[in-house]
Amino acid sequence: NPGFEFQLFIPCSDEITPAPVQARFDSILSSLDDCRKVLLAVSGGVDSMVMAELFLNSESHIPFEIAHCNFHLRGEASDSDEALVREWCSRSGVPFLKKDFATCEYAAEHGVSLEMAARTLRYEWFDELCRTRGYSFVAVAHNANDNVETFLLNLLRGTGIKGLTGMKAVSAVPVPGSGTRLVRPLLGFSRGEILEYAVKSGVIWHEDHTNADSTFKRNCIRNEILPLFSRLNPSFLETISADMSRLSREQEAADR
């Protein structure tokens, strides 16, 4: 539904402020090496819209531009997402870059899933933009919940230690031969923190209705498994994140 748009407002008070999130985010940006200009991958969902808002309000004042992929997989909703991101860029004075993809045709031609087709297409485009327009990084809005979901998916499929180390805050773009760096500045923030920031800051975002469909494995973990884990251990995100960090150090030692 193209009208499935969120903008929630909470009255301002001394107790309601997104400043701690902004301060933590700015600290992450200040730790990045050689950060001259950044390309932000923004879909229109709450995570990427919050990431854009945090970059806009950052005291680091790092120049950035927005890249939006229209995969044309959800009809009018895909075009509505594009319009939302375009309008935010226009209002905020941020350059807007967009590319249309024939995702279904690519998936059929290469014999891959739509999810894999979209992943390949977007990262190849991001890599091209970074090489031709001089960005230091491409920033994506993966968060701590995404990381735990990936951990559990890999565990279900069967994996070694490397598959249980989680996403890295900085890594290479998954394009063969690419030297483009990928940064995940929201990786240390939970989905709850991001949603809370969006609500308190009046951020507008679109909710993808397919996120509620638990027939997809990741959605099933997100909608059904993680709430159960939260009931069993309210700190499970921090616990599993710490486990991934330990496993990552063990993998590094094994590699050496």
matplotlib code that plots the C-alpha trace (Angstrom):
import matplotlib.pyplot as plt

x = [0.0, 1.7, 0.0, 1.5, 3.5, 4.7, 5.2, 4.7, 5.0, 5.6, 5.4, 8.8, 10.0, 13.3, 13.1, 12.5, 15.6, 17.4, 20.7, 22.3, 21.7, 23.2, 26.2, 26.9, 26.5, 28.8, 31.4, 31.2, 31.7, 34.7, 36.4, 36.2, 39.5, 39.8, 36.1, 35.9, 32.5, 30.0, 27.3, 24.2, 22.0, 18.5, 15.4, 12.7, 12.5, 12.9, 16.5, 17.9, 15.7, 17.1, 20.6, 20.1, 18.7, 21.6, 24.1, 22.2, 22.4, 25.9, 28.4, 31.0, 29.5, 30.8, 29.5, 27.1, 24.8, 21.9, 21.5, 18.1, 17.4, 14.0, 13.7, 10.1, 9.0, 6.1, 4.3, 3.2, 4.8, 8.2, 7.6, 6.2, 9.4, 11.4, 9.2, 9.7, 13.5, 13.6, 11.4, 13.6, 16.7, 15.0, 13.9, 17.4, 19.5, 21.2, 22.0, 19.7, 20.9, 18.5, 18.6, 15.8, 16.4, 14.7, 15.1, 12.7, 14.4, 17.9, 16.8, 15.3, 18.3, 20.9, 18.8, 18.9, 16.3, 14.8, 16.6, 19.9, 19.3, 18.5, 21.5, 23.9, 22.4, 22.5, 26.0, 27.4, 25.8, 27.1, 30.6, 30.4, 29.3, 32.1, 34.7, 33.3, 32.2, 35.0, 33.1, 35.2, 32.5, 29.1, 27.0, 24.1, 21.7, 22.1, 21.4, 22.1, 18.8, 19.8, 23.1, 21.5, 19.0, 22.0, 23.7, 20.6, 20.0, 23.6, 23.3, 20.1, 21.8, 24.9, 28.2, 31.6, 32.9, 33.2, 29.5, 28.8, 31.0, 28.3, 28.6, 31.5, 31.2, 33.6, 34.1, 34.5, 31.5, 30.5, 31.5, 34.4, 37.6, 36.1, 38.1, 35.1, 34.5, 31.2, 30.4, 27.5, 27.2, 24.0, 25.3, 25.6, 22.0, 19.0, 15.9, 14.0, 16.5, 16.2, 12.4, 12.4, 14.7, 12.4, 9.3, 10.9, 12.4, 9.4, 11.2, 8.9, 9.4, 7.6, 6.9, 7.3, 4.2, 6.1, 8.0, 5.0, 5.0, 6.7, 6.8, 10.2, 12.9, 14.3, 10.9, 10.0, 13.1, 12.3, 8.6, 8.4, 11.8, 13.4, 10.3, 10.6, 14.3, 13.5, 11.1, 13.6, 16.4, 15.7, 19.4, 19.7, 20.8, 23.7, 24.5, 24.5, 26.4, 29.1, 29.2, 29.7, 32.5, 34.3, 33.9, 35.3, 38.4, 38.8, 38.4, 41.1, 43.4, 42.7, 43.4, 46.8]
y = [0.0, 3.2, 5.1, 2.8, 5.7, 6.4, 9.7, 9.4, 12.3, 12.4, 15.7, 17.1, 17.0, 17.0, 13.2, 12.6, 13.3, 11.4, 13.1, 9.9, 8.0, 11.0, 11.2, 7.5, 7.7, 10.7, 8.8, 5.9, 8.3, 10.0, 6.6, 6.0, 6.5, 8.7, 9.6, 12.4, 11.7, 8.9, 7.3, 6.3, 3.4, 4.5, 2.4, 4.4, 2.0, 3.1, 2.0, 3.8, 6.9, 7.2, 6.7, 9.5, 11.7, 10.9, 11.8, 15.1, 16.1, 14.8, 17.2, 15.5, 17.3, 14.5, 15.2, 12.5, 11.7, 9.3, 6.3, 4.7, 1.4, 0.9, -2.8, -2.6, -5.6, -4.1, -2.0, 1.4, 0.8, 0.7, 4.1, 5.5, 4.6, 6.4, 9.5, 9.5, 9.4, 11.9, 14.3, 13.9, 14.7, 17.8, 19.0, 18.4, 19.7, 16.3, 15.0, 12.1, 9.3, 6.6, 3.6, 1.4, -2.4, -5.1, -7.4, -10.2, -10.4, -10.6, -13.3, -15.4, -14.9, -15.9, -18.5, -16.9, -15.8, -12.3, -11.5, -12.5, -10.7, -7.5, -7.9, -8.3, -5.5, -2.9, -3.7, -3.6, -0.2, 1.1, -0.1, 1.7, 4.9, 4.8, 4.2, 7.0, 9.6, 9.3, 8.1, 6.9, 4.4, 3.2, 3.1, 0.6, 0.5, -3.0, -3.0, -5.3, -7.2, -7.8, -9.2, -11.6, -12.7, -13.5, -15.4, -17.6, -18.1, -19.3, -21.6, -23.1, -23.7, -25.2, -23.3, -23.0, -20.4, -17.8, -18.0, -17.2, -14.1, -11.8, -8.7, -6.4, -2.7, -2.1, -4.7, -4.9, -4.5, -8.0, -7.6, -9.7, -7.7, -4.6, -2.4, -0.4, -0.3, -1.0, 0.7, -0.2, 2.7, 1.3, -2.1, -1.3, -0.1, -2.3, -2.0, -0.8, 2.1, 3.0, 3.0, 5.0, 7.6, 7.8, 8.3, 11.0, 12.8, 12.8, 10.8, 9.6, 6.1, 3.5, 0.0, -2.8, -5.0, -8.1, -7.8, -9.2, -12.4, -15.0, -17.6, -16.0, -17.5, -14.1, -12.7, -15.8, -15.3, -11.6, -11.9, -15.1, -16.3, -13.1, -12.1, -15.5, -15.0, -11.6, -13.2, -15.8, -13.3, -9.5, -9.0, -11.6, -9.1, -8.0, -11.6, -13.0, -9.9, -10.6, -14.2, -13.2, -10.8, -13.7, -16.0, -13.4, -13.1, -16.9, -16.9, -14.3, -16.3, -19.4, -17.5, -16.3]
z = [0.0, -1.1, 1.7, 4.4, 5.8, 9.3, 11.1, 14.8, 17.2, 21.0, 22.9, 23.8, 27.3, 29.2, 29.5, 25.7, 23.6, 20.9, 21.8, 23.3, 20.0, 18.0, 20.3, 20.0, 16.2, 16.0, 18.0, 15.4, 12.5, 14.2, 14.4, 10.6, 8.8, 5.7, 5.6, 3.1, 1.5, 2.1, -0.1, 2.0, 0.8, 1.7, 0.9, 2.7, 5.6, 9.2, 9.6, 6.5, 7.1, 10.6, 9.3, 6.9, 9.6, 11.9, 9.2, 8.5, 12.2, 12.9, 14.3, 12.1, 9.1, 6.8, 3.2, 2.0, -0.9, -1.0, -3.3, -3.8, -5.6, -7.2, -7.8, -9.0, -7.0, -5.1, -7.7, -6.6, -3.2, -4.8, -6.5, -3.2, -1.4, -4.1, -3.8, 0.0, -0.2, -3.1, -1.1, 2.0, 0.0, -1.6, 1.8, 3.4, 0.5, -0.1, -3.6, -4.6, -6.9, -8.1, -10.4, -11.7, -11.9, -13.9, -10.9, -12.0, -15.4, -13.8, -11.4, -14.2, -16.5, -13.8, -12.1, -8.6, -6.1, -6.2, -2.9, -4.3, -7.5, -5.7, -3.5, -6.4, -8.4, -5.6, -4.5, -8.0, -8.5, -5.1, -6.1, -9.4, -7.7, -5.2, -7.9, -10.2, -7.7, -5.1, -2.0, 0.9, 2.0, 1.2, 4.4, 4.9, 7.8, 9.2, 12.9, 15.9, 15.3, 11.7, 12.9, 15.3, 12.7, 10.3, 13.1, 13.6, 9.9, 9.5, 12.5, 11.0, 7.6, 9.2, 9.3, 10.9, 13.2, 10.5, 9.8, 13.4, 13.7, 12.4, 10.2, 10.5, 11.2, 8.2, 5.4, 1.7, -0.6, -1.7, -5.3, -6.8, -7.1, -5.4, -3.1, -2.0, 1.7, 3.3, 6.7, 9.0, 11.5, 13.1, 13.8, 17.5, 17.8, 18.4, 16.2, 19.3, 19.7, 16.1, 16.2, 19.4, 17.8, 14.7, 16.8, 19.0, 16.1, 13.8, 11.1, 8.3, 6.9, 4.9, 6.3, 3.8, 4.3, 3.3, 6.6, 8.4, 6.2, 8.4, 5.6, 4.8, 7.2, 8.2, 8.9, 10.9, 13.1, 13.4, 14.2, 16.1, 17.4, 18.6, 20.7, 22.4, 23.0, 24.5, 26.9, 28.0, 28.2, 27.9, 27.2, 24.5, 21.8, 23.9, 24.9, 21.3, 20.1, 22.7, 21.6, 18.0, 19.1, 20.9, 18.0, 15.7, 17.8, 17.8, 14.0, 13.7, 15.9, 13.8, 10.6, 12.0]

ax = plt.figure().add_subplot(projection="3d")
ax.plot(x, y, z, "-o")
ax.set_aspect("equal")
plt.show()
